[in-house]
Amino acid sequence: MSITSMTKQDKVMNYLTKGKTLSQDSAYSLFDVGNLRATISDIKPTLRSQGFSIVTSTGRNGETRYAAVARKSCRKTCSK
């Protein structure tokens, strides 16, 4: 029996597809992701194939937050 561990990218994808948002600081503390922007760039094609788009917003403290939104409910704010 082999145990497969989830990659950081898998953890970020699962987190975002549950409807949660993620900032660089929270990505580092939760998943030890050093460069969230690069991780989002890497996982974007996979999320798009699963029917999600990546949306960015600005948090209360001015930080960039990322979210995955189902494309059917996505409006003008979704990235292409």
C-alpha positions as a Markdown table, in Angstrom:
| # | Residue | x | y | z |
|---|---|---|---|---|
| 1 | Met | 0.0 | 0.0 | 0.0 |
| 2 | Ser | 1.5 | 3.3 | -1.0 |
| 3 | Ile | 0.7 | 6.6 | 0.6 |
| 4 | Thr | 0.7 | 9.6 | -1.8 |
| 5 | Ser | 1.1 | 13.0 | -0.3 |
| 6 | Met | -0.6 | 16.1 | -1.8 |
| 7 | Thr | 1.6 | 18.7 | -3.5 |
| 8 | Lys | 1.4 | 22.3 | -2.5 |
| 9 | Gln | -0.5 | 23.0 | -5.7 |
| 10 | Asp | -3.0 | 20.3 | -4.9 |
| 11 | Lys | -3.6 | 21.8 | -1.5 |
| 12 | Val | -4.1 | 25.3 | -2.9 |
| 13 | Met | -6.5 | 24.0 | -5.5 |
| 14 | Asn | -8.6 | 22.1 | -3.0 |
| 15 | Tyr | -8.7 | 25.1 | -0.7 |
| 16 | Leu | -9.7 | 27.5 | -3.4 |
| 17 | Thr | -12.4 | 25.2 | -4.9 |
| 18 | Lys | -14.1 | 25.0 | -1.5 |
| 19 | Gly | -15.0 | 28.7 | -2.0 |
| 20 | Lys | -12.3 | 30.2 | 0.2 |
| 21 | Thr | -9.9 | 33.0 | -0.6 |
| 22 | Leu | -6.2 | 32.9 | -0.2 |
| 23 | Ser | -3.5 | 35.6 | 0.3 |
| 24 | Gln | 0.3 | 35.2 | 0.1 |
| 25 | Asp | 0.6 | 35.3 | 3.9 |
| 26 | Ser | -2.1 | 32.7 | 4.5 |
| 27 | Ala | -0.8 | 30.5 | 1.7 |
| 28 | Tyr | 2.6 | 30.5 | 3.3 |
| 29 | Ser | 1.3 | 29.8 | 6.8 |
| 30 | Leu | -1.1 | 27.1 | 5.7 |
| 31 | Phe | 0.8 | 25.4 | 2.9 |
| 32 | Asp | 4.3 | 26.7 | 3.0 |
| 33 | Val | 3.8 | 28.3 | -0.5 |
| 34 | Gly | 6.6 | 30.9 | -1.0 |
| 35 | Asn | 5.2 | 32.4 | -4.2 |
| 36 | Leu | 1.4 | 32.2 | -4.4 |
| 37 | Arg | 1.3 | 34.2 | -7.7 |
| 38 | Ala | 3.5 | 31.6 | -9.4 |
| 39 | Thr | 1.4 | 28.7 | -7.9 |
| 40 | Ile | -1.8 | 30.3 | -9.2 |
| 41 | Ser | -0.2 | 30.6 | -12.6 |
| 42 | Asp | 0.7 | 27.0 | -12.5 |
| 43 | Ile | -2.7 | 25.7 | -11.4 |
| 44 | Lys | -4.9 | 28.0 | -13.5 |
| 45 | Pro | -5.1 | 25.6 | -16.6 |
| 46 | Thr | -6.1 | 22.8 | -14.3 |
| 47 | Leu | -8.8 | 24.9 | -12.6 |
| 48 | Arg | -10.1 | 26.1 | -15.9 |
| 49 | Ser | -10.4 | 22.5 | -17.2 |
| 50 | Gln | -12.5 | 21.8 | -14.0 |
| 51 | Gly | -14.8 | 24.7 | -14.7 |
| 52 | Phe | -13.3 | 27.4 | -12.5 |
| 53 | Ser | -11.8 | 30.8 | -13.1 |
| 54 | Ile | -9.4 | 32.7 | -10.9 |
| 55 | Val | -10.6 | 36.0 | -9.4 |
| 56 | Thr | -8.4 | 38.5 | -7.6 |
| 57 | Ser | -9.5 | 41.0 | -5.0 |
| 58 | Thr | -7.9 | 43.3 | -2.5 |
| 59 | Gly | -8.1 | 42.3 | 1.2 |
| 60 | Arg | -8.7 | 44.7 | 4.1 |
| 61 | Asn | -5.0 | 45.3 | 4.6 |
| 62 | Gly | -4.3 | 45.9 | 0.9 |
| 63 | Glu | -3.1 | 42.3 | 0.1 |
| 64 | Thr | -4.1 | 40.5 | -3.1 |
| 65 | Arg | -6.5 | 37.6 | -2.4 |
| 66 | Tyr | -7.2 | 34.8 | -4.9 |
| 67 | Ala | -10.4 | 32.8 | -5.3 |
| 68 | Ala | -11.7 | 30.1 | -7.6 |
| 69 | Val | -15.2 | 30.8 | -9.0 |
| 70 | Ala | -17.3 | 28.4 | -11.0 |
| 71 | Arg | -17.4 | 29.8 | -14.5 |
| 72 | Lys | -21.2 | 29.5 | -14.8 |
| 73 | Ser | -21.6 | 31.9 | -11.9 |
| 74 | Cys | -18.7 | 34.1 | -12.9 |
| 75 | Arg | -19.3 | 37.6 | -14.2 |
| 76 | Lys | -17.2 | 40.4 | -15.5 |
| 77 | Thr | -14.7 | 40.1 | -12.6 |
| 78 | Cys | -13.3 | 36.7 | -13.8 |
| 79 | Ser | -10.0 | 36.5 | -15.5 |
| 80 | Lys | -9.8 | 35.1 | -19.0 |
